[in-house]
């Protein structure tokens, strides 16, 4: 629907349009004011749009270093689940230390992150 332009009836987009939010890959080039990253570093992250592009320019704060035991093709999946869990718990849910939370689907991609993040934040 998005690629054909049909979605423009609901959500105006300018074509050509590149979909996608979660990505993983290898750093190709860095800006002169970027530290801590080098060409060839494996990473993953999220972006507002355009993650399906061959190349993507992002801010360093939007990416995380890929662990050595994680395949690149799985990195984008990690980014999406982590981000969704974080936003649900803290951005929208305002979860704080000492609160009790019920997480449905704790064995799924988002739920597994939600359980870890809530525990790290001191919630029950």
Buried (B, 14 or more C-beta within 10 A) or exposed (E): EEEEEEBBEEEEEEEEEEEBBBBBBEBEEBEEEEEEBEEEBBBBBBBEEBBEEEEBEBEBEBBBBBEEEBEBEEBBBBBBBBBBBBEBBBEEBEBEEEBEBEBEEBEEBBBBBBBEBBEEBEBE
